[in-house]
Amino acid sequence: MSNENSIISILGSGWLGLPLAKSLQQDGKNIRVSTRSQAKAKQLREQNLKSYVVDIENELTDVLPFLQAETLIINITSKQFTAYQTLVAEIEKSPIKHVLFVSSTSVYANDQGWCKESDTLTHETNLRLIEKLFTDNPAFDCTVIRFAGLIGPKRHPGRFFANGKSIKDGHAKVNLIHQLDCIKLMKTVIKQGAWGETFNGCADNHPSKSDYYSTMAKSLGYPEPNCQFSDNAVSKIVCNEKVKAQLNYQFIFPDIYKVIC
């Protein structure tokens, strides 16, 4: 019988979840991953990953075997509040002690300016309500990581505004984080046992959209994207000081101009 204290279950095995699972497995961790289809589950098993079919937006009839773990990482795109309510009820029946919930800096308003984890949010987005389902539950400890825009393999920022797409507000600031930093940051939280926290995950620099995406497009030989500018431009800048101060985190790609994708 497996010891759930040594198991990490990862809900979601996509662009971020799968490389995270492989990285943790390479570290010697006992990993379980979920996917929404039997075909994908078979592919994961062929990659030596123990896989389960879990779709929180459908009936969760057989999720408890997947939840036989100490730590659960939730990294899926669903924003269906009732689905998460059902998931939380299942977690309460399981031995899960720690939940790492992957969220987004979209919980901050676009005109919020400097965004820190300690800020009182003036608007309750659906994502913020989902966060609270986990952070306010006494049955387990939850840490939330709010990632900025994701870049990395197959997500080169130089292609974001290709094919005639326009940048709506060229003066707005860029908030991005590389896939490798996402993985390293999640592993750091688990290694340090930094539970009951909220962290922003974002690189150091915040150039304007017009400067950054033009530079990155040219680096790939693409034409510069068209930019629109507003006289009443608003922006937000995601602060990453907490992870550096509290976790002593050092970014792999602190400068988003120097990313490798």
Order of alpha helices (4+ residues) and beta strands (2+ residues): beta-alpha-beta-alpha-beta-beta-alpha-beta-beta-alpha-beta-beta-beta-beta-alpha-beta-alpha-beta-beta-alpha
